[in-house]
Amino acid sequence: MLDRQLNNRQSDELRQNIEQLARHHKQDIILNCSRLQSISAVGIEQINALLSRFSQLRLAQVSEPVAALLQLCGLFPEKLPSEKPDL
């Protein structure tokens, strides 16, 4: 689980944790982002690198502000999962 912010210091720790999980688990790796309130440029780069490298990695419970930023960077779907589809 990410806690409050993802910046330079936390991004290296996140990478190491995901690498370790990926070595031992071939199933989906769910990254709980419910407590993530802010993300730096370094954090965005790390998320991009991890999503590119590990196809089993999924982001979950991403807050609207963080999701909007990730959308601007092309790393998150256009619609948040909680949004209802247009009819």
N, C-alpha and C positions, 0 to 999 in steps of 0.2 A: 504494500500500500504506500502510495506517495503521500507525504505529509506536508501540507501548506504551500511549499514552493519547490520548484525544480530549477536549480541554478548550477553553476559550474561544479561546486563541491558535491552536490547530491547526484549530478548526472553520472559521474564516474562510479559511484557506489551502485546506482541503478544498473548501469551496464554490467558490472561484475555480478550482481544478483541475477540478472536475466540470463547471462552466459551460463552461470552455474545451474539455474533451473533448466535451461535448454539442454544441457548435457545429460540431465537425469530424467527429464520428462519430454516425451515426444508429442504429447497431447497439447491442447490449447493452454497457453499461459495467459491468465487474465490479470491485467494490471489495474487495480482498483484506484481510480483517480478522484474519488468522492471528496477527499480532504484537500485536494490540490487547488490552491487559490490563485497562484501566479506561476508563470513559467518564463524563464529568460530565453534569449536567443540561443544560448548554449544548450539549454534544456530542450528547445525545439529541435535543434540539430541532433541531439542524442536520441530523442523519440523517433525522428525520421530515420536515423541510422539503424536503430533497433527494429523498427517496423520493416525496413528493407531487408535486414539480415535474418530475422526470425519470422517466418511466415505464420508460426503458431501463436505469435503475440497479439493480444487483443486489448484494447483500452475499454474500460468499463466505468460507468457512473461519472462521466466527465462533466464538470460544471459548465453552465452556459458561457461564462466569460472565457474559460480556457478552450472550450470547443470552438467558440467564434474565432479565437486566435489561431487555433490549429486549422480551421477551415480556410482562413486567409492564406495559410502556408500550403494548402493543398493536402493536408495530412488527415483530414477528418471529413466524413460525408457532408454533403450539402445540408441535409436535414438532421437534426438531433434525433436519436432513437426514440425519445419521448414524444416527438411531434407526430401528429396524425397526418397521413398522406392527403394530398389534395384530391378532391373528387371531380 
